[in-house]
Amino acid sequence: MVAGGAGFIGSNFIHYMLEKYQDYKIINFDKLTYAGNLDNLKSIENNPAYTFEQGDITDLARLNEVIKKHGVTHLINFAAETHVDRSIHGGIKDFVMTNSLGVQMLLDAVRANEIERMVNVSTDEVYGALGLDEDRKFTENTPIMPNMPYAAAKAGGDLMCNAYWVTHKTPVIVTHCSNNYGPYQFPEKLIPFFIFKAMADEPVPVYGDGLNVRDWIHAIDHSSALDLLLHQGNNGEVYNIGVDNERNNLEITKMILSILGKPESLLTYVKDRPGHDRRYAIDSTKIMNLGWQAKYTRDKFAKGLQETVEWYLENKDWVEKIRSRMNEINQHIKG
Ligand SMILES: NC(=O)c1ccc[n+]([C@@H]2O[C@H](COP(=O)([O-])OP(=O)(O)OC[C@H]3O[C@@H](n4cnc5c(N)ncnc54)[C@H](O)[C@@H]3O)[C@@H](O)[C@H]2O)c1
C-alpha cells in the first residue's frame, strides 16, 4: 500500500514499481488534498495491478479496513502536507495532524495487521540547516533540529517510528531525502513553479540572494532507493538519500531559463522567507553501501532537468488542468 500515492513522488514511485514488478499489486491510499492528483496515474488507472482507495491516514478505522480488504503486506508512506510556505503562513494544524499523528496511526495499523514492513518517507529538512562554507553533510547521526513547522511536524512522525521500533519492534524504516525534481510535481514547488512562470514570460521570483543550496535528486532515483529499502533495508534504521548534487537556486533558475530559451531578465529577487534554511547536504554512504546507485548523478543533472522541463512542455493537458485549479485552491486555502 502506498499512502499519498496521488502526490508528486508517490505517483512517480507507483509508476516505477508497476513497471519493474509485474506481479505486485499496488493500493494507492490517498485523501486527495489539494496536492493529490489522480491525473498523475491516468495511464495506469485500468491496470488490474493498481487500485485507488480514498482515505485519510489519520483515520485508523479506514486504514484497517483497506489493509484487511487487500491483504496488505508492505506499506510506504508519502502522505504529508508538504508545502513549506503554507506551513509558515497558516494551516499548521493540518501539518501536525498528517505528518505527525498520521504516521502514528499508520504505525498502529502496521502493528494491528502484522504488516511485514513500513517505510516512512521523510525529508532532510528535519536536520535543520548547514552553513554555505561548512565542510560537512547530514549523516544519519546528525541530531534532528528542524527550523520550520513543516519539518518539525515531519520530525514528529520520524521520532514516533523510532519509538515504535524500540518499544514494540514495529518493523519500520525512516528515510531522509533531499529536494526532488521530475514529472507530476504540483506547481507551487520551485522547479515547476519557475517553469510555468518562465513559459508565461512572467517574472521568476527568487527568494533573498538566491544562494540557498539544495541537493537535487530525480524522483525516479528517490523511487529506486525506496524500492531497495523496502526489500533490503534494516528495520528500525534511518537512511539518508541524496546524490551529491548541491546547486543554489540562482543556478537552477538560470538553467531553467536557458533550457526554455528565455532571457535572464525574467529573474527577479523577492524578500526572503522567514526561517529559510541556507544549505542542505546529504551523506548517502549508508544506502550506497547497500548497493544503491542513482541514475541522475551530478554530471547528469542537466539531462534530468532538461527532460523534466520537456515533460511539462509536452504534457499540456496535465499542466493546463492543474493551473486552472491553482487559483481556486489558493482561494480555498486562504479562506
Ligand atoms: N518533494 C520533495 O522534494 C521531498 C523531498 C524529500 C522528502 N519528501 C517527502 O516525500 C513525501 C511526498 O512528497 P511530495 O512532494 O510527493 O508531496 P505532495 O504534496 O506532492 O503529495 C502528498 C500527497 O499526500 C496526500 N495526503 C496529504 N494528507 C493526507 C492524509 N492525511 N491522508 C492521506 N493522504 C494524504 C495528498 O493528497 C497528496 O497526494 C512527503 O512525506 C515529503 O515530506 C519530499
The ligand as an SDF file (V2000), in Angstrom:
LIG
                    3D

 44 48  0  0  0  0  0  0  0  0999 V2000
    9.1320   16.9420   -2.7030 N   0  0  0  0  0  0  0  0  0  0  0  0
   10.3420   16.8250   -2.1820 C   0  0  0  0  0  0  0  0  0  0  0  0
   11.3020   17.4330   -2.6800 O   0  0  0  0  0  0  0  0  0  0  0  0
   10.5830   15.9170   -0.9970 C   0  0  0  0  0  0  0  0  0  0  0  0
   11.8920   15.6940   -0.5680 C   0  0  0  0  0  0  0  0  0  0  0  0
   12.1210   14.8180    0.4990 C   0  0  0  0  0  0  0  0  0  0  0  0
   11.0570   14.1880    1.1160 C   0  0  0  0  0  0  0  0  0  0  0  0
    9.7830   14.4250    0.6910 N   0  0  0  0  0  0  0  0  0  0  0  0
    8.6970   13.7170    1.3730 C   0  0  0  0  0  0  0  0  0  0  0  0
    8.1070   12.8520    0.4190 O   0  0  0  0  0  0  0  0  0  0  0  0
    6.6960   12.7340    0.6580 C   0  0  0  0  0  0  0  0  0  0  0  0
    5.9300   13.0580   -0.6020 C   0  0  0  0  0  0  0  0  0  0  0  0
    6.2400   14.4010   -1.0060 O   0  0  0  0  0  0  0  0  0  0  0  0
    5.5640   15.0250   -2.3070 P   0  0  0  0  0  0  0  0  0  0  0  0
    6.4000   16.1490   -2.7240 O   0  0  0  0  0  0  0  0  0  0  0  0
    5.2400   13.9340   -3.2670 O   0  0  0  0  0  0  0  0  0  0  0  0
    4.2000   15.5780   -1.6810 O   0  0  0  0  0  0  0  0  0  0  0  0
    2.8540   16.0640   -2.3830 P   0  0  0  0  0  0  0  0  0  0  0  0
    2.3910   17.2360   -1.6060 O   0  0  0  0  0  0  0  0  0  0  0  0
    3.0240   16.1830   -3.8510 O   0  0  0  0  0  0  0  0  0  0  0  0
    1.8610   14.8210   -2.1380 O   0  0  0  0  0  0  0  0  0  0  0  0
    1.3370   14.4990   -0.8880 C   0  0  0  0  0  0  0  0  0  0  0  0
    0.1900   13.5010   -1.1030 C   0  0  0  0  0  0  0  0  0  0  0  0
   -0.2860   13.1160    0.1970 O   0  0  0  0  0  0  0  0  0  0  0  0
   -1.7130   13.1460    0.1720 C   0  0  0  0  0  0  0  0  0  0  0  0
   -2.1560   13.3960    1.5510 N   0  0  0  0  0  0  0  0  0  0  0  0
   -1.9840   14.5330    2.2920 C   0  0  0  0  0  0  0  0  0  0  0  0
   -2.5280   14.3770    3.5100 N   0  0  0  0  0  0  0  0  0  0  0  0
   -3.0420   13.1080    3.5510 C   0  0  0  0  0  0  0  0  0  0  0  0
   -3.7080   12.3600    4.5500 C   0  0  0  0  0  0  0  0  0  0  0  0
   -3.9710   12.8740    5.7530 N   0  0  0  0  0  0  0  0  0  0  0  0
   -4.0760   11.0880    4.2610 N   0  0  0  0  0  0  0  0  0  0  0  0
   -3.8290   10.5400    3.0430 C   0  0  0  0  0  0  0  0  0  0  0  0
   -3.2150   11.2230    2.0470 N   0  0  0  0  0  0  0  0  0  0  0  0
   -2.8230   12.4850    2.2990 C   0  0  0  0  0  0  0  0  0  0  0  0
   -2.0690   14.2700   -0.7860 C   0  0  0  0  0  0  0  0  0  0  0  0
   -3.3940   14.1410   -1.2780 O   0  0  0  0  0  0  0  0  0  0  0  0
   -1.0010   14.0810   -1.8620 C   0  0  0  0  0  0  0  0  0  0  0  0
   -1.4270   13.1680   -2.8420 O   0  0  0  0  0  0  0  0  0  0  0  0
    6.4090   13.6850    1.8260 C   0  0  0  0  0  0  0  0  0  0  0  0
    6.3260   12.9350    3.0030 O   0  0  0  0  0  0  0  0  0  0  0  0
    7.5880   14.6210    1.8720 C   0  0  0  0  0  0  0  0  0  0  0  0
    7.8380   15.0540    3.1840 O   0  0  0  0  0  0  0  0  0  0  0  0
    9.5290   15.2640   -0.3450 C   0  0  0  0  0  0  0  0  0  0  0  0
  1  2  1  0
  2  3  2  0
  2  4  1  0
  4  5  1  0
  4 44  2  0
  5  6  2  0
  6  7  1  0
  7  8  2  0
  8  9  1  0
  8 44  1  0
  9 10  1  0
  9 42  1  0
 10 11  1  0
 11 12  1  0
 11 40  1  0
 12 13  1  0
 13 14  1  0
 14 15  2  0
 14 16  1  0
 14 17  1  0
 17 18  1  0
 18 19  2  0
 18 20  1  0
 18 21  1  0
 21 22  1  0
 22 23  1  0
 23 24  1  0
 23 38  1  0
 24 25  1  0
 25 26  1  0
 25 36  1  0
 26 27  1  0
 26 35  1  0
 27 28  2  0
 28 29  1  0
 29 30  1  0
 29 35  2  0
 30 31  1  0
 30 32  2  0
 32 33  1  0
 33 34  2  0
 34 35  1  0
 36 37  1  0
 36 38  1  0
 38 39  1  0
 40 41  1  0
 40 42  1  0
 42 43  1  0
M  CHG  2   8   1  16  -1
M  END
$$$$
